[in-house]
Amino acid sequence: MHQRLQRSSSSPIKSSLSVRNEEFGEGEPTIRVKDGVVIVDHGSRRKESNLMLNDFVTMFRNRTDYQIVEPAHMELAEPTIQDAFRRCVQQGVNRVIVSPFFLLPGRHWHRDIPELVAEAAREHPGISYVISAPLGLHELMVV
């Protein structure tokens, strides 16, 4: 028997930009012409798993207004976050939005990804970045 999940008013489920080196000001951030997106997953020793991120990046690029979207793996595979950040900069971006392809926040989102992105950004002074929240929970995930 399926039970319907109730979302309480105290639920922490929401999506937000959480780690950044620039301020957006009031309201929601907007897509700017010179934004690039890096979609980062954990990375795997299995080539097939890593290639699936490329498929998602293509879907994301085709369904959004972002022109520059690059895949990255946090570890175990290439391209790395540093590689993807550099590719965005080479294509003329002035802000990189790093979007973790993780379901929930954990150590990688709180510590590892911010450290790796900050390291990549040091090579590109003048390029700002933000790291979005992980995917999080959504009612459509429960069928």
MOLINWO-V562762 format. One record per residue. N is the residue number from 0. RES is the residue in three letters. SS is DSSP state (helix for helix, strand for strand, loop for the rest). PHI is phi as a letter, one per 30 degrees, with the letter a starting at -180 (none if undefined). Layout:
# MOLINWO-V562762
n:res:ss:phi
N:RES:SS:PHI
N:RES:SS:PHI
This chain:
# MOLINWO-V562762
n:res:ss:phi
0:MET:loop:none
1:HIS:loop:d
2:GLN:loop:c
3:ARG:loop:d
4:LEU:loop:d
5:GLN:loop:c
6:ARG:loop:c
7:SER:loop:d
8:SER:loop:d
9:SER:loop:c
10:SER:loop:d
11:PRO:loop:d
12:ILE:loop:d
13:LYS:loop:a
14:SER:loop:c
15:SER:loop:a
16:LEU:strand:d
17:SER:strand:b
18:VAL:strand:b
19:ARG:strand:a
20:ASN:loop:c
21:GLU:loop:b
22:GLU:loop:c
23:PHE:loop:c
24:GLY:loop:i
25:GLU:loop:d
26:GLY:loop:i
27:GLU:loop:d
28:PRO:loop:d
29:THR:loop:c
30:ILE:loop:d
31:ARG:loop:c
32:VAL:loop:e
33:LYS:loop:c
34:ASP:strand:d
35:GLY:strand:b
36:VAL:strand:b
37:VAL:strand:c
38:ILE:strand:c
39:VAL:strand:c
40:ASP:strand:c
41:HIS:loop:d
42:GLY:loop:j
43:SER:loop:b
44:ARG:loop:d
45:ARG:loop:d
46:LYS:helix:e
47:GLU:helix:e
48:SER:helix:d
49:ASN:helix:d
50:LEU:helix:d
51:MET:helix:d
52:LEU:helix:d
53:ASN:helix:d
54:ASP:helix:d
55:PHE:helix:d
56:VAL:helix:e
57:THR:helix:d
58:MET:helix:d
59:PHE:helix:d
60:ARG:helix:d
61:ASN:helix:d
62:ARG:helix:c
63:THR:loop:b
64:ASP:loop:c
65:TYR:loop:d
66:GLN:loop:d
67:ILE:strand:c
68:VAL:strand:b
69:GLU:strand:b
70:PRO:strand:d
71:ALA:strand:a
72:HIS:strand:c
73:MET:loop:d
74:GLU:loop:a
75:LEU:loop:i
76:ALA:loop:a
77:GLU:loop:c
78:PRO:loop:d
79:THR:strand:d
80:ILE:helix:d
81:GLN:helix:d
82:ASP:helix:d
83:ALA:helix:d
84:PHE:helix:e
85:ARG:helix:d
86:ARG:helix:d
87:CYS:helix:d
88:VAL:helix:d
89:GLN:helix:d
90:GLN:loop:c
91:GLY:loop:j
92:VAL:loop:d
93:ASN:loop:c
94:ARG:strand:b
95:VAL:strand:c
96:ILE:strand:c
97:VAL:strand:c
98:SER:strand:c
99:PRO:strand:d
100:PHE:loop:d
101:PHE:loop:b
102:LEU:loop:d
103:LEU:loop:b
104:PRO:loop:d
105:GLY:loop:a
106:ARG:helix:e
107:HIS:helix:d
108:TRP:helix:d
109:HIS:helix:d
110:ARG:helix:b
111:ASP:helix:d
112:ILE:helix:d
113:PRO:helix:e
114:GLU:helix:d
115:LEU:helix:d
116:VAL:helix:d
117:ALA:helix:d
118:GLU:helix:d
119:ALA:helix:d
120:ALA:helix:d
121:ARG:helix:e
122:GLU:loop:d
123:HIS:loop:b
124:PRO:loop:e
125:GLY:loop:j
126:ILE:loop:c
127:SER:strand:c
128:TYR:strand:a
129:VAL:strand:b
130:ILE:strand:c
131:SER:strand:d
132:ALA:loop:d
133:PRO:loop:d
134:LEU:loop:e
135:GLY:loop:i
136:LEU:loop:c
137:HIS:loop:b
138:GLU:helix:e
139:LEU:helix:d
140:MET:helix:d
141:VAL:loop:c
142:VAL:loop:c
